[in-house]
């Protein structure tokens, strides 16, 4: 039995300057049951789960699969596949988005 891992997104937080979140996610192997923890400044960031790759590529935040604003969000990766995360406020401006691929 494999135990779920918990990951602080970007290691130092979501919205930290100088972090390539796609590169960070690509350097990890995620499995169903793992948890992503998003820490950020809620006055300038949030977490949106995009509906698909087109919405992700174009920073379309409505409709979405979830909008999180607590600055300490725990998102469970319950199913295998691609998850598309972005910041509603900084997606276009600062390319704040991240693709996570989850394995069985």
C-alpha positions, 0 to 999 in steps of 0.5 A: 500500500502506497501512502499519499504524499503532501506537497506544498506547491512550489515548495515555498508557496503559490505566487512566489516570484521566480518559480516555474510552477509547470517545471516544479510539477513536472519534476514530481510524480503524483499519484491518486490520493496525493494532496497539493497544499497551496499557500499564498497571499489571498489579496493577490492570488487564489487557486482556480481548477480549470475545466480543460486544457483550452481553458487553462491555455487561455486563462479562462476561469469561468466556468471552473471545477473549483475556486479556492481562496483560503490561502491554505488550500488542500486539494486532493488528487482523487482521480488519475489524469490531468489537473489544470491549476491557475491564479485568476488574478495573475494567469495572463499577467504572470503566467501563474498556472500549473499542469499536474498529471496524476498517475494510478 
